[in-house]
């Protein structure tokens, strides 16, 4: 569960112009839990391809991808309906939150965390 203070930390996080990764996983149902890791890695790889030849972007996403992959392979809160992960390896920032409500699986990369999927009241309640 994400508390109001957690949301404020995420909202006010200063990436210092570096790339952040926001990942949401839909884990509601046995099939979704089993395929979540592969689906998320596929989405992160597609973001990596969007970097083109920008080495800073590629390095940042690759490092975050490695951290997220390790977490999901070893733990991943697979007993919840959803999972939100926020990472900025360049600034040594990492958070993972189990969610009570399912959210669509998606990945965002940018200078700030994507908090839009958390706006639904049942996700953060």
C-alpha positions in Angstrom: 0.0 0.0 0.0 1.2 3.5 -0.8 0.7 6.1 1.9 0.2 9.8 1.5 3.8 10.3 2.7 5.1 7.8 0.2 3.3 9.6 -2.6 4.8 12.9 -1.5 8.3 11.3 -1.6 7.7 10.0 -5.1 6.1 13.3 -6.3 9.0 15.4 -4.9 11.8 13.1 -5.9 14.6 15.1 -7.6 16.2 13.0 -10.3 18.7 15.7 -11.0 17.9 15.4 -14.7 18.5 11.7 -14.8 16.1 9.0 -16.1 13.5 7.4 -13.7 11.6 4.2 -14.3 8.0 3.7 -13.2 6.6 0.2 -13.6 3.2 -1.1 -12.8 2.2 -4.8 -12.9 -1.2 -6.3 -13.1 -0.9 -9.4 -10.9 -4.6 -10.3 -10.4 -5.0 -14.0 -11.4 -2.6 -16.9 -11.6 -1.8 -16.5 -15.3 -1.0 -12.8 -14.9 1.3 -13.6 -11.9 3.2 -16.2 -14.0 3.7 -14.0 -17.0 4.3 -10.6 -15.2 8.1 -10.8 -15.2 8.3 -11.6 -18.9 5.7 -9.0 -19.8 7.4 -6.3 -17.8 10.9 -7.1 -19.1 9.5 -6.9 -22.7 8.0 -3.4 -22.0 11.3 -2.2 -20.4 13.2 -3.5 -23.4 10.9 -1.5 -25.7 11.7 1.6 -23.7 15.4 0.8 -24.1 15.0 0.7 -27.9 13.3 4.1 -27.8 16.6 5.5 -26.4 18.2 4.9 -29.8 21.9 5.6 -29.5 21.7 7.9 -26.4 24.1 6.1 -24.1 22.9 7.9 -20.9 19.3 6.7 -21.5 20.4 3.2 -22.5 22.6 2.8 -19.4 20.0 4.2 -17.0 17.2 1.9 -18.3 19.5 -1.1 -18.5 20.6 -0.6 -14.8 17.0 -0.1 -13.7 15.9 -3.1 -15.7 18.5 -5.3 -13.9 17.4 -4.1 -10.5 13.7 -4.6 -11.3 14.4 -8.0 -12.8 16.3 -9.2 -9.7 13.5 -8.0 -7.4 10.8 -9.7 -9.4 12.7 -13.0 -9.7 13.4 -13.1 -6.0 10.3 -11.6 -4.4 7.9 -9.4 -6.3 4.9 -9.3 -4.0 3.1 -11.8 -6.3 0.2 -12.3 -3.8 -1.3 -8.9 -4.4 -3.5 -7.6 -7.2 -0.9 -5.2 -8.5 2.6 -3.8 -7.9 4.2 -0.4 -8.5 7.9 0.0 -8.8 9.9 3.2 -8.9 13.6 3.2 -9.7 16.3 5.7 -10.4 19.5 3.8 -10.2 21.6 6.8 -11.0 20.4 8.5 -7.8 20.3 5.2 -5.8 16.5 5.4 -5.4 14.3 2.3 -5.3 10.8 1.6 -4.1 8.3 -1.2 -4.6 4.7 -1.1 -3.4 2.1 -3.9 -3.4 -1.3 -2.7 -4.6 -4.6 -3.9 -3.4 -6.2 -3.1 -6.8 -5.1 -4.3 -10.2 -3.5 -1.7 -12.5 -2.6 -2.1 -16.2 0.9 -3.4 -16.8 2.9 -0.4 -18.1 6.4 1.2 -18.0 7.3 4.8 -18.1 10.7 6.4 -18.4 11.4 10.1 -17.9 12.7 12.8 -15.5 9.9 12.2 -13.0 8.0 9.2 -11.8 4.7 8.5 -13.5 2.1 8.5 -10.7 -1.0 8.8 -12.9 -2.0 5.1 -12.4 -2.2 5.7 -8.7 -4.9 8.3 -9.0 -7.7 5.8 -8.8 -8.9 5.8 -5.1 -8.9 2.0 -4.8 -5.2 1.8 -5.7 -3.9 3.9 -2.9 -6.6 3.3 -0.3 
